[in-house]
Amino acid sequence: MNFFEHQDRARQNTQQLVGLYVLSIGLMIGAIYIAILFLLRMAPRVWWHGELFLGVVCVTTIAIALASLYKIFCLREGGRVIAQELGGKLLISERANEQERQLLNIVEEMAIASGISVPEVYLLDAETSINAFAAGFTPNDAVIGITRGTLQHLNRDELQGVIGHEFSHILNGDMRLNLRLIGLLHGILFIYFTGRLLWHFRSSSREDKGLPLWAFGLVLMLIGGIGFICGSLIKAAVSRQREFLADASAVQFTRNPDGIAGVLEKLQSMDSRLIAPGAEAVSHMFFGNALNPSFWEDILATHPPLVERIRRVRGVKVRNTTACKGLPENKVYNL
């Protein structure tokens, strides 16, 4: 598979996975509908009630949409909100030291290579690990965040590879998709929180007539939890595909596969985890795994294995094509 076929396949797979996310919300609607049938003591005699089903679809969809829109509204200022929540400080050239000025120069170089405007750069000064992210809804409000450890442990070529990787997320719309996924997950969590509210309402009443409401609250909690897990699985799958695409794009922008490969090889023995409390909600935006390994790591990991990422980058050869802007001629990228 050549370089640009790999890009097309990553985008197609992402669209399919987003469709599965929507399907998971549909399953939640179905589960709520069945729960209401039992709550109204209609099941198992009646399994289909058109007006009730339509009502469940409308109410659930509106509730998820409003909760999601509220979260997205909170992020309306773009990537700088994420950067500031993670403890980042805006880098200004006039006040930057030598390492920071080198970073700003590389960001300007990658902006020229990718053909987009230069984003703001935030430094996560308290983070000593190797990691970076891009966040925003459009290239105009995009920011790049990078940890202090990345500046300290990477050489210029490796740092260029990381920045090229993040510019891919800006150019290909990954960061916009990531923010929308945060909103969708918040919508699903709203169902869980609604169920928990009904659960606590039952705890304040000992009357038997409160039992159906208590039971419905418990069902909503279970449905919300299942929906959250399904959403996390799909978010992880989307992010994995985009990481492969961003690695490939970094090679395209920098013309140097050794840069991005060198970073990935260092991450095999160095830390990429973050200490910021808000890192979990945005872990899928980062260059490397930002969280501690868990029992569900293989299933819910937002990044593909480092060995696989290195293998795909190290196998790069470049083929001359009119679409290969800025790439060396007479080579072929097999990814």
Contacts in CASP RR format, 6 or more apart in sequence:
PFRMAT RR
TARGET T0000
AUTHOR 0000-0000-0000
METHOD contacts of the structure
MODEL  1
MNFFEHQDRARQNTQQLVGLYVLSIGLMIGAIYIAILFLLRMAPRVWWHG
ELFLGVVCVTTIAIALASLYKIFCLREGGRVIAQELGGKLLISERANEQE
RQLLNIVEEMAIASGISVPEVYLLDAETSINAFAAGFTPNDAVIGITRGT
LQHLNRDELQGVIGHEFSHILNGDMRLNLRLIGLLHGILFIYFTGRLLWH
FRSSSREDKGLPLWAFGLVLMLIGGIGFICGSLIKAAVSRQREFLADASA
VQFTRNPDGIAGVLEKLQSMDSRLIAPGAEAVSHMFFGNALNPSFWEDIL
ATHPPLVERIRRVRGVKVRNTTACKGLPENKVYNL
1 9 0 8 1.000
1 334 0 8 1.000
1 335 0 8 1.000
2 319 0 8 1.000
2 332 0 8 1.000
2 333 0 8 1.000
2 334 0 8 1.000
2 335 0 8 1.000
3 248 0 8 1.000
3 251 0 8 1.000
3 252 0 8 1.000
3 316 0 8 1.000
3 318 0 8 1.000
3 319 0 8 1.000
3 324 0 8 1.000
3 333 0 8 1.000
3 335 0 8 1.000
4 321 0 8 1.000
4 323 0 8 1.000
4 324 0 8 1.000
6 244 0 8 1.000
6 245 0 8 1.000
6 248 0 8 1.000
6 333 0 8 1.000
6 335 0 8 1.000
7 245 0 8 1.000
7 248 0 8 1.000
7 249 0 8 1.000
10 241 0 8 1.000
10 242 0 8 1.000
10 244 0 8 1.000
10 245 0 8 1.000
11 172 0 8 1.000
11 245 0 8 1.000
13 241 0 8 1.000
14 177 0 8 1.000
14 238 0 8 1.000
14 241 0 8 1.000
14 242 0 8 1.000
17 234 0 8 1.000
17 237 0 8 1.000
17 238 0 8 1.000
17 241 0 8 1.000
18 177 0 8 1.000
18 234 0 8 1.000
18 238 0 8 1.000
20 234 0 8 1.000
21 181 0 8 1.000
21 184 0 8 1.000
21 230 0 8 1.000
21 231 0 8 1.000
21 234 0 8 1.000
21 235 0 8 1.000
24 227 0 8 1.000
24 230 0 8 1.000
24 231 0 8 1.000
24 234 0 8 1.000
25 61 0 8 1.000
25 64 0 8 1.000
25 184 0 8 1.000
25 188 0 8 1.000
25 227 0 8 1.000
27 227 0 8 1.000
27 230 0 8 1.000
28 60 0 8 1.000
28 188 0 8 1.000
28 191 0 8 1.000
28 223 0 8 1.000
28 224 0 8 1.000
28 226 0 8 1.000
28 227 0 8 1.000
29 56 0 8 1.000
29 57 0 8 1.000
29 60 0 8 1.000
29 61 0 8 1.000
30 56 0 8 1.000
31 219 0 8 1.000
31 223 0 8 1.000
31 226 0 8 1.000
32 56 0 8 1.000
32 60 0 8 1.000
32 191 0 8 1.000
32 219 0 8 1.000
32 220 0 8 1.000
32 223 0 8 1.000
33 52 0 8 1.000
33 53 0 8 1.000
33 56 0 8 1.000
33 57 0 8 1.000
34 43 0 8 1.000
35 216 0 8 1.000
35 219 0 8 1.000
35 220 0 8 1.000
35 223 0 8 1.000
36 52 0 8 1.000
36 56 0 8 1.000
36 216 0 8 1.000
37 43 0 8 1.000
37 46 0 8 1.000
37 47 0 8 1.000
37 49 0 8 1.000
37 52 0 8 1.000
39 212 0 8 1.000
39 215 0 8 1.000
39 216 0 8 1.000
42 49 0 8 1.000
60 191 0 8 1.000
63 187 0 8 1.000
63 190 0 8 1.000
63 191 0 8 1.000
63 194 0 8 1.000
64 184 0 8 1.000
64 187 0 8 1.000
64 188 0 8 1.000
64 190 0 8 1.000
64 191 0 8 1.000
65 187 0 8 1.000
67 183 0 8 1.000
67 186 0 8 1.000
67 187 0 8 1.000
67 189 0 8 1.000
67 190 0 8 1.000
68 183 0 8 1.000
68 184 0 8 1.000
68 186 0 8 1.000
68 187 0 8 1.000
70 186 0 8 1.000
71 182 0 8 1.000
71 183 0 8 1.000
71 186 0 8 1.000
71 187 0 8 1.000
72 179 0 8 1.000
72 180 0 8 1.000
72 182 0 8 1.000
72 183 0 8 1.000
74 81 0 8 1.000
75 81 0 8 1.000
75 82 0 8 1.000
75 137 0 8 1.000
75 179 0 8 1.000
75 182 0 8 1.000
77 141 0 8 1.000
78 135 0 8 1.000
78 136 0 8 1.000
78 137 0 8 1.000
78 141 0 8 1.000
78 142 0 8 1.000
78 143 0 8 1.000
78 179 0 8 1.000
79 135 0 8 1.000
79 136 0 8 1.000
79 137 0 8 1.000
79 141 0 8 1.000
79 142 0 8 1.000
79 143 0 8 1.000
79 175 0 8 1.000
79 179 0 8 1.000
80 90 0 8 1.000
80 120 0 8 1.000
80 122 0 8 1.000
80 141 0 8 1.000
80 143 0 8 1.000
81 135 0 8 1.000
82 133 0 8 1.000
82 135 0 8 1.000
82 136 0 8 1.000
82 143 0 8 1.000
82 282 0 8 1.000
82 285 0 8 1.000
83 90 0 8 1.000
83 122 0 8 1.000
83 124 0 8 1.000
83 135 0 8 1.000
83 143 0 8 1.000
83 145 0 8 1.000
84 122 0 8 1.000
85 276 0 8 1.000
85 278 0 8 1.000
86 124 0 8 1.000
86 145 0 8 1.000
86 274 0 8 1.000
86 276 0 8 1.000
86 278 0 8 1.000
86 279 0 8 1.000
86 282 0 8 1.000
87 124 0 8 1.000
87 125 0 8 1.000
87 126 0 8 1.000
87 276 0 8 1.000
88 122 0 8 1.000
88 123 0 8 1.000
88 124 0 8 1.000
88 125 0 8 1.000
88 145 0 8 1.000
89 122 0 8 1.000
89 123 0 8 1.000
89 125 0 8 1.000
90 120 0 8 1.000
90 121 0 8 1.000
90 122 0 8 1.000
91 100 0 8 1.000
91 103 0 8 1.000
91 104 0 8 1.000
91 120 0 8 1.000
91 121 0 8 1.000
91 122 0 8 1.000
91 123 0 8 1.000
93 101 0 8 1.000
93 104 0 8 1.000
96 103 0 8 1.000
96 104 0 8 1.000
99 151 0 8 1.000
99 152 0 8 1.000
100 123 0 8 1.000
100 151 0 8 1.000
102 156 0 8 1.000
102 159 0 8 1.000
103 121 0 8 1.000
103 123 0 8 1.000
103 146 0 8 1.000
103 151 0 8 1.000
103 159 0 8 1.000
103 163 0 8 1.000
104 121 0 8 1.000
106 156 0 8 1.000
106 159 0 8 1.000
106 160 0 8 1.000
106 163 0 8 1.000
107 118 0 8 1.000
107 119 0 8 1.000
107 121 0 8 1.000
107 144 0 8 1.000
107 163 0 8 1.000
108 118 0 8 1.000
109 160 0 8 1.000
110 160 0 8 1.000
110 163 0 8 1.000
110 164 0 8 1.000
110 167 0 8 1.000
110 253 0 8 1.000
110 254 0 8 1.000
111 117 0 8 1.000
111 118 0 8 1.000
111 119 0 8 1.000
111 167 0 8 1.000
113 164 0 8 1.000
113 167 0 8 1.000
113 253 0 8 1.000
113 254 0 8 1.000
113 326 0 8 1.000
114 164 0 8 1.000
114 167 0 8 1.000
114 168 0 8 1.000
114 170 0 8 1.000
114 171 0 8 1.000
114 253 0 8 1.000
115 171 0 8 1.000
116 139 0 8 1.000
116 167 0 8 1.000
116 170 0 8 1.000
116 171 0 8 1.000
117 139 0 8 1.000
117 140 0 8 1.000
119 134 0 8 1.000
119 139 0 8 1.000
119 142 0 8 1.000
119 143 0 8 1.000
119 144 0 8 1.000
119 170 0 8 1.000
120 142 0 8 1.000
120 143 0 8 1.000
120 144 0 8 1.000
121 143 0 8 1.000
121 144 0 8 1.000
121 145 0 8 1.000
121 146 0 8 1.000
122 143 0 8 1.000
122 144 0 8 1.000
122 145 0 8 1.000
122 146 0 8 1.000
123 145 0 8 1.000
123 146 0 8 1.000
123 147 0 8 1.000
123 148 0 8 1.000
123 151 0 8 1.000
124 145 0 8 1.000
124 146 0 8 1.000
124 147 0 8 1.000
124 148 0 8 1.000
124 274 0 8 1.000
124 276 0 8 1.000
125 148 0 8 1.000
126 148 0 8 1.000
126 275 0 8 1.000
126 276 0 8 1.000
127 147 0 8 1.000
127 148 0 8 1.000
127 149 0 8 1.000
127 274 0 8 1.000
127 275 0 8 1.000
127 276 0 8 1.000
128 147 0 8 1.000
128 148 0 8 1.000
128 149 0 8 1.000
128 152 0 8 1.000
128 271 0 8 1.000
129 147 0 8 1.000
129 149 0 8 1.000
129 270 0 8 1.000
129 271 0 8 1.000
129 272 0 8 1.000
129 273 0 8 1.000
129 274 0 8 1.000
130 147 0 8 1.000
130 149 0 8 1.000
130 150 0 8 1.000
130 153 0 8 1.000
130 154 0 8 1.000
130 263 0 8 1.000
130 266 0 8 1.000
130 267 0 8 1.000
130 270 0 8 1.000
130 271 0 8 1.000
130 272 0 8 1.000
130 287 0 8 1.000
130 288 0 8 1.000
131 146 0 8 1.000
131 147 0 8 1.000
131 150 0 8 1.000
131 272 0 8 1.000
131 273 0 8 1.000
131 274 0 8 1.000
131 286 0 8 1.000
131 287 0 8 1.000
131 288 0 8 1.000
131 290 0 8 1.000
132 144 0 8 1.000
132 145 0 8 1.000
132 146 0 8 1.000
132 147 0 8 1.000
132 150 0 8 1.000
132 162 0 8 1.000
132 163 0 8 1.000
132 165 0 8 1.000
132 166 0 8 1.000
132 286 0 8 1.000
132 287 0 8 1.000
133 144 0 8 1.000
133 145 0 8 1.000
133 166 0 8 1.000
133 282 0 8 1.000
133 285 0 8 1.000
133 286 0 8 1.000
133 287 0 8 1.000
134 142 0 8 1.000
134 143 0 8 1.000
134 144 0 8 1.000
134 145 0 8 1.000
134 166 0 8 1.000
134 167 0 8 1.000
134 169 0 8 1.000
134 170 0 8 1.000
134 174 0 8 1.000
134 175 0 8 1.000
134 285 0 8 1.000
135 142 0 8 1.000
135 143 0 8 1.000
135 145 0 8 1.000
135 175 0 8 1.000
135 178 0 8 1.000
135 179 0 8 1.000
135 282 0 8 1.000
135 285 0 8 1.000
136 142 0 8 1.000
136 143 0 8 1.000
136 170 0 8 1.000
136 175 0 8 1.000
136 176 0 8 1.000
136 179 0 8 1.000
137 175 0 8 1.000
137 176 0 8 1.000
137 179 0 8 1.000
138 176 0 8 1.000
139 170 0 8 1.000
139 171 0 8 1.000
142 170 0 8 1.000
142 175 0 8 1.000
144 163 0 8 1.000
144 166 0 8 1.000
144 167 0 8 1.000
144 170 0 8 1.000
145 166 0 8 1.000
146 162 0 8 1.000
146 163 0 8 1.000
147 274 0 8 1.000
150 159 0 8 1.000
150 162 0 8 1.000
151 159 0 8 1.000
153 266 0 8 1.000
153 270 0 8 1.000
154 162 0 8 1.000
154 263 0 8 1.000
154 266 0 8 1.000
157 254 0 8 1.000
157 256 0 8 1.000
157 258 0 8 1.000
157 259 0 8 1.000
158 259 0 8 1.000
158 260 0 8 1.000
158 262 0 8 1.000
158 263 0 8 1.000
158 266 0 8 1.000
160 254 0 8 1.000
160 256 0 8 1.000
160 259 0 8 1.000
161 250 0 8 1.000
161 253 0 8 1.000
161 254 0 8 1.000
161 256 0 8 1.000
161 259 0 8 1.000
161 260 0 8 1.000
161 263 0 8 1.000
162 250 0 8 1.000
162 260 0 8 1.000
162 263 0 8 1.000
162 287 0 8 1.000
164 246 0 8 1.000
164 249 0 8 1.000
164 250 0 8 1.000
164 253 0 8 1.000
164 254 0 8 1.000
164 260 0 8 1.000
165 246 0 8 1.000
165 247 0 8 1.000
165 249 0 8 1.000
165 250 0 8 1.000
165 260 0 8 1.000
165 287 0 8 1.000
166 246 0 8 1.000
166 287 0 8 1.000
167 249 0 8 1.000
167 250 0 8 1.000
167 253 0 8 1.000
168 174 0 8 1.000
168 245 0 8 1.000
168 246 0 8 1.000
168 248 0 8 1.000
168 249 0 8 1.000
168 250 0 8 1.000
168 253 0 8 1.000
169 175 0 8 1.000
169 178 0 8 1.000
169 242 0 8 1.000
169 246 0 8 1.000
169 285 0 8 1.000
171 249 0 8 1.000
172 242 0 8 1.000
172 245 0 8 1.000
172 246 0 8 1.000
172 249 0 8 1.000
174 242 0 8 1.000
174 245 0 8 1.000
174 246 0 8 1.000
175 285 0 8 1.000
177 238 0 8 1.000
177 242 0 8 1.000
178 239 0 8 1.000
178 282 0 8 1.000
178 284 0 8 1.000
178 285 0 8 1.000
181 235 0 8 1.000
181 238 0 8 1.000
181 284 0 8 1.000
182 281 0 8 1.000
182 282 0 8 1.000
184 231 0 8 1.000
185 228 0 8 1.000
185 231 0 8 1.000
185 232 0 8 1.000
185 235 0 8 1.000
188 224 0 8 1.000
188 225 0 8 1.000
188 227 0 8 1.000
188 228 0 8 1.000
188 231 0 8 1.000
189 224 0 8 1.000
189 228 0 8 1.000
191 220 0 8 1.000
191 223 0 8 1.000
191 224 0 8 1.000
191 227 0 8 1.000
192 220 0 8 1.000
192 221 0 8 1.000
192 223 0 8 1.000
192 224 0 8 1.000
192 225 0 8 1.000
192 228 0 8 1.000
194 217 0 8 1.000
194 220 0 8 1.000
195 216 0 8 1.000
195 217 0 8 1.000
195 218 0 8 1.000
195 219 0 8 1.000
195 220 0 8 1.000
195 221 0 8 1.000
196 217 0 8 1.000
196 221 0 8 1.000
197 217 0 8 1.000
198 213 0 8 1.000
198 214 0 8 1.000
198 216 0 8 1.000
198 217 0 8 1.000
198 220 0 8 1.000
199 214 0 8 1.000
199 217 0 8 1.000
199 218 0 8 1.000
199 221 0 8 1.000
201 213 0 8 1.000
201 214 0 8 1.000
202 210 0 8 1.000
202 211 0 8 1.000
202 213 0 8 1.000
202 214 0 8 1.000
202 217 0 8 1.000
203 214 0 8 1.000
232 300 0 8 1.000
233 299 0 8 1.000
233 300 0 8 1.000
235 284 0 8 1.000
235 302 0 8 1.000
236 284 0 8 1.000
236 299 0 8 1.000
236 300 0 8 1.000
236 301 0 8 1.000
236 302 0 8 1.000
238 284 0 8 1.000
239 284 0 8 1.000
239 302 0 8 1.000
239 303 0 8 1.000
240 301 0 8 1.000
240 302 0 8 1.000
240 303 0 8 1.000
240 304 0 8 1.000
243 303 0 8 1.000
243 304 0 8 1.000
243 309 0 8 1.000
244 304 0 8 1.000
244 309 0 8 1.000
244 312 0 8 1.000
244 335 0 8 1.000
247 260 0 8 1.000
247 264 0 8 1.000
247 309 0 8 1.000
247 312 0 8 1.000
247 313 0 8 1.000
248 312 0 8 1.000
248 313 0 8 1.000
248 333 0 8 1.000
248 335 0 8 1.000
250 259 0 8 1.000
250 260 0 8 1.000
251 257 0 8 1.000
251 260 0 8 1.000
251 313 0 8 1.000
251 316 0 8 1.000
251 333 0 8 1.000
252 324 0 8 1.000
252 326 0 8 1.000
252 327 0 8 1.000
252 333 0 8 1.000
254 260 0 8 1.000
255 326 0 8 1.000
255 327 0 8 1.000
255 328 0 8 1.000
257 313 0 8 1.000
257 314 0 8 1.000
257 315 0 8 1.000
257 316 0 8 1.000
260 313 0 8 1.000
261 310 0 8 1.000
261 313 0 8 1.000
261 314 0 8 1.000
263 287 0 8 1.000
264 306 0 8 1.000
264 309 0 8 1.000
264 310 0 8 1.000
264 313 0 8 1.000
265 306 0 8 1.000
265 310 0 8 1.000
267 288 0 8 1.000
267 306 0 8 1.000
268 306 0 8 1.000
268 307 0 8 1.000
272 286 0 8 1.000
272 287 0 8 1.000
272 288 0 8 1.000
272 289 0 8 1.000
272 290 0 8 1.000
273 289 0 8 1.000
273 290 0 8 1.000
273 291 0 8 1.000
273 292 0 8 1.000
274 286 0 8 1.000
274 290 0 8 1.000
274 291 0 8 1.000
279 286 0 8 1.000
279 290 0 8 1.000
279 291 0 8 1.000
280 290 0 8 1.000
280 291 0 8 1.000
282 290 0 8 1.000
283 289 0 8 1.000
283 290 0 8 1.000
283 291 0 8 1.000
283 302 0 8 1.000
284 302 0 8 1.000
286 302 0 8 1.000
286 303 0 8 1.000
288 303 0 8 1.000
289 301 0 8 1.000
289 302 0 8 1.000
289 303 0 8 1.000
294 300 0 8 1.000
303 309 0 8 1.000
312 335 0 8 1.000
313 335 0 8 1.000
315 334 0 8 1.000
315 335 0 8 1.000
316 333 0 8 1.000
316 334 0 8 1.000
316 335 0 8 1.000
317 331 0 8 1.000
317 332 0 8 1.000
317 333 0 8 1.000
317 334 0 8 1.000
318 324 0 8 1.000
318 327 0 8 1.000
318 328 0 8 1.000
318 329 0 8 1.000
318 330 0 8 1.000
318 331 0 8 1.000
318 332 0 8 1.000
318 333 0 8 1.000
319 331 0 8 1.000
319 332 0 8 1.000
319 333 0 8 1.000
320 327 0 8 1.000
320 329 0 8 1.000
320 330 0 8 1.000
320 331 0 8 1.000
327 333 0 8 1.000
END
